[in-house]
Amino acid sequence: MKNDVYEKFAESLMIERKKRNMTRAELAAIVGVHPSQIVGYEHKKHMPSISVAVKLSEVFGMTVNRMCGDING
């Protein structure tokens, strides 16, 4: 289950960021993390804290559940 969540979150993050033509540095500045953190999230090295996950989901107009693969979220 954990790997599925990592996979879906990473995929959603990368897709949504690229749809908006945002760089990792731009996204990182918006949510208050270092660009290397965005790289880590996209490459499934780690998940963001809950507060950062909420900020990321808000940037993309999604819920955290949706970013983790819940189509009803």
C-alpha beads as a LAMMPS data file, in Angstrom:
LAMMPS data file: protein, C-alpha beads

73 atoms
72 bonds

1 atom types
1 bond types

-500.0 500.0 xlo xhi
-500.0 500.0 ylo yhi
-500.0 500.0 zlo zhi

Masses

1 110.0

Atoms # bond

1 1 1 0.000 0.000 0.000
2 1 1 2.767 2.452 0.945
3 1 1 4.485 2.023 -2.416
4 1 1 1.207 2.588 -4.267
5 1 1 0.697 5.861 -2.418
6 1 1 4.280 6.981 -3.116
7 1 1 3.908 6.041 -6.776
8 1 1 0.585 7.817 -7.259
9 1 1 1.624 10.926 -5.338
10 1 1 4.885 11.205 -7.269
11 1 1 3.096 10.702 -10.582
12 1 1 0.409 13.270 -9.767
13 1 1 2.972 15.790 -8.593
14 1 1 5.073 15.510 -11.729
15 1 1 2.100 15.532 -14.113
16 1 1 0.404 18.501 -12.467
17 1 1 3.654 20.499 -12.223
18 1 1 4.467 19.900 -15.882
19 1 1 0.896 20.729 -16.986
20 1 1 1.437 24.159 -15.506
21 1 1 4.940 24.535 -16.962
22 1 1 6.332 25.040 -13.465
23 1 1 9.913 24.350 -12.569
24 1 1 10.704 22.455 -9.418
25 1 1 12.251 25.634 -8.031
26 1 1 9.059 27.603 -8.668
27 1 1 6.895 24.980 -7.009
28 1 1 9.295 24.667 -4.095
29 1 1 9.179 28.438 -3.504
30 1 1 5.373 28.397 -3.477
31 1 1 5.118 25.630 -0.886
32 1 1 8.181 26.645 1.146
33 1 1 10.603 23.777 0.590
34 1 1 13.962 23.384 -1.138
35 1 1 13.813 22.320 -4.800
36 1 1 15.663 19.115 -3.889
37 1 1 12.620 18.153 -1.800
38 1 1 10.416 18.332 -4.905
39 1 1 12.925 16.096 -6.702
40 1 1 12.720 13.633 -3.810
41 1 1 8.919 13.587 -3.917
42 1 1 8.854 13.076 -7.686
43 1 1 11.423 10.291 -7.535
44 1 1 9.644 8.519 -4.664
45 1 1 12.540 8.963 -2.242
46 1 1 10.228 10.365 0.409
47 1 1 6.759 11.772 0.968
48 1 1 6.154 15.349 2.049
49 1 1 4.894 16.223 5.486
50 1 1 1.136 16.517 5.751
51 1 1 1.321 20.307 5.715
52 1 1 3.442 20.334 2.544
53 1 1 1.206 17.722 0.891
54 1 1 -1.798 19.963 1.600
55 1 1 0.004 22.992 0.134
56 1 1 0.950 21.009 -2.981
57 1 1 -2.584 19.763 -3.450
58 1 1 -3.936 23.313 -3.060
59 1 1 -1.528 24.604 -5.717
60 1 1 -2.982 22.042 -8.111
61 1 1 -6.604 22.429 -7.026
62 1 1 -6.797 18.837 -5.818
63 1 1 -7.183 17.017 -2.537
64 1 1 -4.290 15.094 -1.035
65 1 1 -6.365 11.931 -1.433
66 1 1 -6.736 12.616 -5.138
67 1 1 -2.985 13.131 -5.505
68 1 1 -2.486 9.756 -3.801
69 1 1 -4.706 7.984 -6.310
70 1 1 -8.160 8.141 -4.729
71 1 1 -10.398 9.010 -7.667
72 1 1 -13.185 10.005 -5.272
73 1 1 -10.904 12.311 -3.285

Bonds

1 1 1 2
2 1 2 3
3 1 3 4
4 1 4 5
5 1 5 6
6 1 6 7
7 1 7 8
8 1 8 9
9 1 9 10
10 1 10 11
11 1 11 12
12 1 12 13
13 1 13 14
14 1 14 15
15 1 15 16
16 1 16 17
17 1 17 18
18 1 18 19
19 1 19 20
20 1 20 21
21 1 21 22
22 1 22 23
23 1 23 24
24 1 24 25
25 1 25 26
26 1 26 27
27 1 27 28
28 1 28 29
29 1 29 30
30 1 30 31
31 1 31 32
32 1 32 33
33 1 33 34
34 1 34 35
35 1 35 36
36 1 36 37
37 1 37 38
38 1 38 39
39 1 39 40
40 1 40 41
41 1 41 42
42 1 42 43
43 1 43 44
44 1 44 45
45 1 45 46
46 1 46 47
47 1 47 48
48 1 48 49
49 1 49 50
50 1 50 51
51 1 51 52
52 1 52 53
53 1 53 54
54 1 54 55
55 1 55 56
56 1 56 57
57 1 57 58
58 1 58 59
59 1 59 60
60 1 60 61
61 1 61 62
62 1 62 63
63 1 63 64
64 1 64 65
65 1 65 66
66 1 66 67
67 1 67 68
68 1 68 69
69 1 69 70
70 1 70 71
71 1 71 72
72 1 72 73
